[in-house]
């Protein structure tokens, strides 16, 4: 087995709406992946040392609702180095006895790309695989790496701290983070003052913050691509 570690050069950004639901996300990713050689792709968020599956083009027939995957050694290497990693098999390798099929272990070619802003800690992982022999070209690696960067906010919105908030709570959080007071937030959302206070208190509790001022300070880290729509 040959492993290549490649750094991706910038290409044109592929727009992804951060408010997408998962089925629409899957459709758009299917369309985006049509430009790259692959038989399967998977997008996941990092959580507790595992990969929380957000979208999968071909779930396992026996486990169609599998929501977490362990991180393979190659996936961990990609995340540690914060750059794409390609893998190509040069000879068939026998599988371990009694081990169920696993495309990350058995397929001929794989491409891993960290989801996250350049030079920052990844928040997720994008994996592509080919059943047949394929050597991913630099243009393909660059394309997938750029796509993975554009998915940063979406992965955070689906699995990060803001995913705990309802739509109304997210609206309140955004206003408070922009510097509005609770009374101003009350007016902006057309809520009574006490209702607005309860709403803001709920936001702070879900995000493990003690004061609205902390939300203002924390917001840039919650939304590295400029917030959520």
VENFEN-V602530 format. One line per field, one symbol per residue. ss: DSSP state (~ for helix, > for strand, _ for the rest). psi: psi as a letter, one per 30 degrees, with the letter a starting at -180 (. if undefined). burial: # if it has 24 or more other C-alpha atoms within 12 Angstrom, else .. A space follows every 10 residues. Layout:
BEGIN
ss: ???
psi: ???
burial: ???
END
This chain:
BEGIN
ss: _>>>>_____ __________ _~~~~~~~~~ ~~~______> >>>>>>>__> >>>>>>____ ~~~____>>> __~~~~~~~~ ~___>>>>__ __________ __~~~~__>> >>>>>_____ ___>>>>>>> _______~~~ ~~~~~~~~~~ _~~~~~~~~_ ~~~~__~~~~ ~~~~~~~___ _~~~~~~~__ __~~~~~~~~ ~~~~~~____ _~~~~~~~~~ ~~_______
psi: kkkkkkkklk lkkjkkkfgk leeeeeeeee eefffkjlfk lkklkkkhgl jjkekkfilk efifgkflkl kleeeeeeee fhllkkkkkf kkkklkkgkl kjeffflekl kkkkjlkkgl kkfakkkklk elkkjkleee eeeeeeeeef geeeeefffa efffkleeee eeeeeeffgk leeeeeeegh lleeeeeeee eeeeefghlf leeeeeefee ffifggak.
burial: ..######.. .....###.. .#..##..## .##..##### #######... #######... .......##. #..####### .########. .......... ..######## ########.. .######### #..###...# ########## ########## ###.#..### ########.. ###.##..#. .....##.## ####..#... .#..##.##. #####.##.
END
